[in-house]
């Protein structure tokens, strides 16, 4: 396995900016699971394997049930990180 880039070393201002956005979104009052699902979807759209792995693990730790693009124990999130990824299904009922 190849070593991942250390974004905090390469682009510290970018990491700080992303952290600020994340902090703002978290304090917005949206449910934490929804925020993590949105970040997972953004990672799919951006095709970022690092972020997909991170957000998938976060959701697994929170016990969020599976969906068409996220299944714990399977690399569904990373394999669906393509332009043909399934659309956001909307809120669960």
Secondary structure, 3 states (H helix, E strand, C coil): CCCCCCHHHHCHHHHHHHHHHHHHHHCCCCCHHHHHHHHHHHHHHHCCHHHHHHHHHHHHHCCCCCECCECCCCCHHHHCCCCCCCCCCCCCC
